[in-house]
Each structure stands twice: as C-alpha cells, then as structure tokens.
C-alpha cells in the first residue's frame, strides 16, 4: 500500500523520477541525492512502511528482499568484494528524514568505526 504524501512511494511507483540502479517485485534501489560515499544507493520496499521493523513485522520476506537487492546493487557497483555497509536509520534520533523504510548501501571507500 502506498502513502500519497510519501516521496519514496512516488519514486517506487514511478511518479517521481530517480536514478534507478536495480529493482525487483518487492523493492527499488536508487542513488541518494546527497551521497555520503562514492557508492550511496537507497533500497526501499515498494509498499509503504515507516521503518525496517515494520517491514519485518508485516511480511517475513520483505527485509530479505531488500537485503538481496542491496547485494545486487553492491555487485553492480563493483563493491561486493571490497566491502560495503548497510545502514537502516529508525526515527528522528537516528536521523531518519524520510519515514519510509530504507537501507543505505554505502561503499567505494574504506569506512571507519564507529560511524560518526
């Protein structure tokens, strides 16, 4: 189900253009407009859920579909062997700015720990 006011729902439906990297029946991957690494792609479920926990609670296959698509993105981007980071922010304190579940696929450079 889509949320008419959600920008990510509009990207998933094709109503708003985005630089699509990969897609499946369950999820869409597109480039982040403000990349934080050489590769920065967002993976979103086609259906509207506020966060990853809601995806997991609603559908036992939703999170795995997102992670599978993230792995496909890593392969497409050539970072599957060098390494990449998957980040899921939940809520305002974690800096989630769009309340539609999404994974950040970050790679293309060495990353520090802990994250900033």
C-alpha positions as CSV (number, residue, x, y, z in Angstrom):
1,X,0.0,0.0,0.0
2,X,1.3,3.5,-0.9
3,X,1.2,6.7,1.0
4,X,0.1,9.5,-1.3
5,X,2.3,12.1,0.5
6,X,5.4,9.9,0.6
7,X,8.2,10.8,-1.8
8,X,9.7,7.3,-1.7
9,X,6.2,5.8,-2.5
10,X,6.2,8.2,-5.5
11,X,9.7,7.0,-6.6
12,X,8.6,3.3,-6.2
13,X,5.6,3.9,-8.4
14,X,7.5,5.8,-11.0
15,X,5.6,9.1,-10.4
16,X,8.8,10.8,-9.4
17,X,12.0,10.1,-11.5
18,X,15.1,8.8,-9.7
19,X,18.4,7.3,-10.9
20,X,17.3,3.6,-10.5
21,X,20.2,1.2,-10.0
22,X,18.2,-2.1,-9.7
23,X,14.7,-3.2,-8.9
24,X,12.7,-6.3,-8.0
25,X,9.0,-7.1,-7.5
26,X,9.4,-6.1,-3.8
27,X,12.0,-3.3,-3.8
28,X,13.6,-0.5,-5.7
29,X,17.2,0.8,-5.4
30,X,18.2,4.3,-6.5
31,X,21.0,6.7,-6.0
32,X,20.9,9.0,-3.0
33,X,20.7,12.7,-3.9
34,X,23.3,13.7,-1.3
35,X,25.8,10.8,-1.4
36,X,28.0,10.2,1.7
37,X,30.3,7.7,-0.1
38,X,31.3,7.0,-3.8
39,X,28.5,4.5,-3.8
40,X,25.4,5.6,-1.9
41,X,22.2,3.9,-3.0
42,X,18.9,3.6,-1.2
43,X,16.9,0.4,-1.2
44,X,13.2,0.8,-0.4
45,X,10.3,-1.6,-0.3
46,X,7.6,-0.9,-2.9
47,X,5.0,-0.8,-0.1
48,X,4.9,1.9,2.5
49,X,6.3,1.0,5.9
50,X,7.8,3.6,8.3
51,X,10.9,1.6,9.1
52,X,12.6,-1.7,8.8
53,X,10.9,-3.1,11.9
54,X,7.5,-2.5,10.3
55,X,8.7,-4.3,7.1
56,X,9.7,-7.3,9.2
57,X,6.5,-7.4,11.2
58,X,4.3,-7.1,8.2
59,X,6.0,-9.6,5.9
60,X,8.6,-12.2,6.7
61,X,10.2,-11.8,3.2
62,X,10.3,-8.0,2.9
63,X,13.5,-7.4,4.7
64,X,15.3,-10.3,3.0
65,X,14.1,-9.0,-0.4
66,X,15.6,-5.6,0.5
67,X,18.9,-7.2,1.5
68,X,19.0,-9.3,-1.6
69,X,18.5,-6.2,-3.8
70,X,21.2,-4.4,-1.8
71,X,23.6,-7.3,-2.5
72,X,22.7,-7.0,-6.2
73,X,23.5,-3.2,-6.1
74,X,26.9,-4.0,-4.5
75,X,27.7,-6.3,-7.3
76,X,26.5,-3.8,-10.0
77,X,28.6,-1.1,-8.3
78,X,31.7,-3.3,-8.0
79,X,31.9,-3.1,-4.2
80,X,30.7,-6.6,-3.4
81,X,34.2,-8.0,-2.8
82,X,35.9,-4.9,-1.3
83,X,33.1,-4.4,1.1
84,X,30.0,-2.2,1.8
85,X,27.9,-1.0,4.6
86,X,24.1,-1.4,5.0
87,X,22.5,1.2,7.3
88,X,18.9,1.4,8.4
89,X,18.0,4.6,10.4
90,X,14.9,4.4,12.5
91,X,13.3,7.5,13.9
92,X,14.4,11.1,14.2
93,X,17.2,10.5,16.7
94,X,18.8,8.1,14.2
95,X,18.5,10.8,11.5
96,X,15.7,9.1,9.5
97,X,14.5,12.0,7.4
98,X,12.0,10.1,5.2
99,X,9.6,8.0,7.1
100,X,9.6,5.2,4.5
101,X,11.7,2.2,5.3
102,X,15.1,2.2,3.5
103,X,18.5,0.8,3.6
104,X,21.6,2.8,2.7
105,X,24.1,0.9,0.6
106,X,27.4,2.7,1.2
107,X,30.8,1.7,-0.3
108,X,33.6,2.6,-2.6
109,X,36.0,3.7,0.1
110,X,37.3,2.5,3.5
111,X,34.9,3.3,6.3
112,X,35.8,4.0,9.9
113,X,34.3,2.5,13.0
114,X,32.4,3.7,15.0
115,X,30.3,5.6,12.4
116,X,30.1,9.4,13.1
